[in-house]
Structures are given as structure tokens and as C-alpha cells.
Amino acid sequence: MFPIRDTLSWQRFPAVVAALILVNVLVYVYQLSLSQPELQHFLYHHGLVPKRYFVPSWGEKVGLSPLDLSPFATNMFLHGGLFHIATNLWTLWIFGPALEERLGSGRFLFLYFVAGVVASVAHAIFNANSPIPALGASGAIAGIIAAYATRFPYAWIKVLVLIVIIPVFFYVPALLFAGIWFLIQVLQGTSTLFVPGMGQNVAWWAHIGGFVAGWFLLTRIDPTGGPWARTAGHWRSGYRNRQASSFVDWRR
């Protein structure tokens, strides 16, 4: 399921979400300006290479200090291609604005960064011998998805599902979307433990770690009314918005 939009409205411009998107885009443009050798050097030094921390002798041999912990944060701003960055930032734009308005800019930014760092740690632990740099904001965004679904469980999310080659659009509650998404990450991540190399191009455990961190943090930084407060109002509001458009759309 790929999210298309949500039905929650927001009143204030999401300055932090917009800034995060801008920074990611600027870094990606910088990546495009590099030659292939320069890009490889840049990604290996600022992306997260787990092996440099778990096999320090290897890290020192290839010029990657195991004492430099900055990649646990900097890798969140690097991306491996246009599709990678586009899907990540689109997802952030869908789930970020309403959550930023609810939490405030400071708490939203705190949640984003902590979820991203926890995602990096989870990826490193479960891929300790990997010499491949992990890149992308998806771990931090997984935390945003979890926090959004916890705070607004009955907000409606319009999603796209491909049935063979036919795109189908329909609405699901945010809690259901997040639950299915998280289950997929757990199944895929667990499969990599039993079949090494399977799905190695996706940081499944970063998604899992970021999601758990987002859920845990939301329940502690948004105490007013609890994470399930006002859900009935959001359900009714989302339902009215959903009624204004078709419940299932078919596109060929």
C-alpha cells in the first residue's frame, strides 16, 4: 500500500516538515553534483556502514573511524536515487504536517531525529557485518507514521494498491495502514535473519526501530489527553471528508 493523502486538515504551515524536505533535496542535489569516486567517498563517510563499528580493524583499514558516530544521524539526509527520495519525502509530507501542528515544531523535530537515530542503531545491530552504507530518511519517517497512527488512529488515509497492473485507490484508517505496514517490515526483517541476503537493498530493521521509537516517544511527549484523545472527532471528520470523494477509485 502506498499512501496518497490523508484527510486531516491543518491550520499552520508545517515549517519543520518543509525544512526537512528542503534539506534532503539540497543534499541530494549536492550528491548529483559529485563524480562517481567523490560520491562513493561521500556516501561511505556519511552513510551508515555498520561494519566500521563492529569490526573496528576493518574500519580503520579502509579509513572509516569507528569513533565517528555522526553517520547515525547524517545518513538520514542521504538517498540512493530519485525514486528513493521522492517516496520518502512524499510520505513525510502526508503524515508530517498534522502531527507537527499537534505536537509543536520542537517536539516534532525531536521525535523525528530520535526515531531516525534509533532506526540507525537497529539497522547497525542487525547488519553488523555489512560494509554497505545505509542511506535514507525512511527510519525517521517510520517513526512519524507510528506517531501519526497513535495520535490520529481513525484519520483516513487514501492508499494505492496495484492489483497486477491495475491501480486501485481506497481509504483505510491510519491505525490499520500503520499496522499492515509495520507487519510487512517485521516479516521482511525477520526473513533476513534466516535467509541472509534476502531484501538486502532495504533497511527493514531501520524501519522497525524507527517505528517502535515513534510509537514510544509519542506516548510520552504528547500527554495531554493521551494518544487516543479526540479520535471520535477525527473519525467523524475523516468520514465526512471521505464521503465527499469516492470510496474506491479505479484508474487504468
Long-range contacts (C-beta under 8 A, 24 or more apart in sequence): 1-159, 1-160, 1-161, 1-172, 1-177, 1-180, 1-181, 2-87, 2-159, 2-160, 2-161, 3-90, 3-91, 3-94, 3-95, 3-157, 3-158, 3-159, 3-160, 3-177, 4-94, 4-157, 4-158, 4-159, 4-160, 4-169, 5-94, 5-157, 5-158, 6-94, 6-95, 6-98, 6-155, 6-156, 6-157, 6-158, 6-174, 7-155, 7-156, 7-157, 7-158, 7-171, 7-237, 7-238, 7-241, 7-242, 8-98, 8-152, 8-155, 8-234, 8-237, 8-238, 9-98, 9-237, 10-97, 10-98, 10-100, 10-101, 11-101, 12-101, 14-96, 14-97, 14-100, 14-101, 15-100, 15-105, 16-96, 16-100, 16-105, 16-108, 16-109, 16-112, 17-92, 17-93, 17-96, 17-97, 17-100, 17-108, 20-92, 20-96, 20-112, 20-137, 21-89, 21-92, 21-93, 23-77, 24-77, 24-79, 24-85, 24-88, 24-89, 24-137, 25-85, 25-89, 27-77, 27-78, 27-79, 28-78, 28-79, 28-85, 31-78, 31-79, 43-78, 43-133, 43-135, 44-133, 45-71, 46-70, 46-71, 46-74, 46-75, 46-78, 47-71, 47-74, 47-75, 47-78, 47-133, 47-134, 47-135, 48-72, 48-75, 48-120, 48-123, 48-124, 48-133, 48-134, 48-135, 49-130, 49-131, 49-132, 49-133, 49-134, 50-123, 50-124, 50-125, 50-127, 50-128, 50-129, 50-130, 50-134, 51-128, 51-129, 51-130, 51-131, 53-124, 53-128, 54-124, 54-128, 54-129, 55-129, 58-131, 71-120, 71-133, 72-117, 72-120, 72-121, 72-124, 73-113, 73-116, 73-117, 73-120, 75-120, 75-133, 75-134, 75-135, 75-136, 76-113, 76-116, 76-120, 76-136, 76-137, 76-139, 76-140, 77-137, 78-133, 78-135, 78-136, 79-135, 79-136, 79-137, 80-135, 80-136, 84-135, 84-136, 85-136, 88-136, 88-137, 88-138, 88-141, 89-137, 91-141, 91-145, 92-137, 92-141, 92-144, 94-157, 95-141, 95-144, 95-145, 95-148, 96-144, 98-148, 98-152, 98-155, 99-144, 99-147, 99-148, 99-151, 99-152, 102-151, 102-152, 102-222, 103-147, 103-221, 103-222, 107-221, 107-222, 110-217, 110-221, 111-143, 111-144, 111-147, 111-214, 111-217, 111-218, 111-221, 112-140, 112-143, 112-144, 113-140, 114-143, 114-213, 114-217, 115-139, 115-140, 115-142, 115-143, 115-144, 115-146, 115-147, 115-210, 115-211, 115-213, 115-214, 115-217, 116-140, 116-143, 116-210, 118-143, 118-209, 118-210, 118-212, 118-213, 119-143, 119-203, 119-206, 119-207, 119-209, 119-210, 119-213, 120-206, 120-209, 121-209, 122-205, 122-206, 122-208, 122-209, 122-210, 123-203, 123-205, 123-206, 123-209, 125-205, 126-189, 126-192, 126-193, 126-205, 127-203, 127-205, 132-200, 134-203, 134-206, 136-203, 136-206, 138-203, 138-206, 138-207, 138-210, 139-203, 139-206, 139-207, 139-209, 139-210, 140-210, 141-210, 142-185, 142-206, 142-207, 142-208, 142-209, 142-210, 142-211, 142-214, 143-210, 143-211, 143-213, 143-214, 143-215, 143-217, 144-214, 145-177, 145-178, 145-181, 145-211, 145-214, 146-178, 146-182, 146-210, 146-211, 146-212, 146-213, 146-214, 146-215, 146-218, 147-214, 147-215, 147-217, 147-218, 148-174, 148-178, 149-174, 149-175, 149-177, 149-178, 149-179, 150-214, 150-215, 150-218, 150-219, 150-227, 151-218, 151-222, 151-227, 152-231, 152-234, 153-228, 153-231, 153-234, 154-231, 154-232, 154-234, 154-235, 154-238, 155-234, 155-238, 156-238, 156-239, 156-241, 156-242, 166-250, 166-251, 166-252, 167-250, 167-251, 167-252, 168-248, 168-249, 168-250, 168-251, 169-248, 169-249, 169-250, 169-251, 170-247, 170-248, 170-249, 171-242, 171-247, 173-235, 173-238, 178-211, 182-208, 182-211, 185-211
